[in-house]
């Protein structure tokens, strides 16, 4: 006799173990604030993870429904800006505003138009003050 036979005989629901949905609130990503498209940090991570693949991911989808082309260097710079730990409360607010704004094409395009990483960092400083770079 197998354990599954015993459990079946006892009318035990082996599939959900009576725990269906338990802890599902922990599955939500804290950075996903109800965006229409996947969170930018997740999309950038997928782009960077696709480096070296025969068909790397080369675009992100914004909340306003646009698909925006992005290079690996641009994705890397944006990810660094998103992942850098804020030093204080003001920096956290700037980081959150940055995260929310680059979720849309009007917020993302100025960074991509800047081109290289250093120029993108300068755009960040111009838009968000001292920010995460100090």
BELZI-V483609 format. One record per backbone hydrogen bond with DSSP energy under -1.0 kcal/mol. CO is the residue of the C=O (numbers start at 1). NH is the residue of the N-H. E is the energy in kcal/mol with one decimal. If there is no record, write none. Layout:
CO;NH;E
CO;NH;E
//
This chain:
2;6;-1.7
3;7;-2.6
4;8;-2.2
5;9;-2.4
6;10;-1.7
7;12;-2.2
8;11;-1.7
12;14;-1.3
13;17;-1.3
16;19;-3.0
19;22;-2.5
21;24;-2.1
23;26;-1.8
24;27;-1.3
29;32;-1.2
31;33;-1.0
39;43;-2.0
40;44;-3.1
41;45;-1.9
42;46;-2.0
43;47;-2.0
44;48;-2.6
45;49;-2.4
46;50;-1.2
48;51;-1.2
50;53;-2.3
58;70;-2.6
60;68;-3.0
62;65;-1.8
66;62;-2.7
68;60;-2.3
71;75;-2.4
72;76;-2.5
73;77;-2.3
74;78;-2.6
75;79;-2.3
76;80;-2.1
77;81;-2.1
78;82;-2.3
79;83;-2.6
80;84;-1.4
88;92;-1.9
89;93;-2.0
90;94;-2.2
91;95;-2.6
92;96;-2.5
93;97;-2.4
94;98;-2.7
95;99;-2.7
96;100;-2.3
97;101;-2.6
98;102;-2.5
101;104;-1.7
103;63;-3.0
104;108;-2.0
105;109;-2.8
108;112;-1.7
109;113;-3.1
114;116;-1.0
116;120;-2.2
117;121;-2.3
118;122;-1.8
119;123;-2.1
120;124;-2.0
121;125;-2.3
122;126;-2.4
123;127;-2.4
124;128;-3.1
125;129;-1.3
//
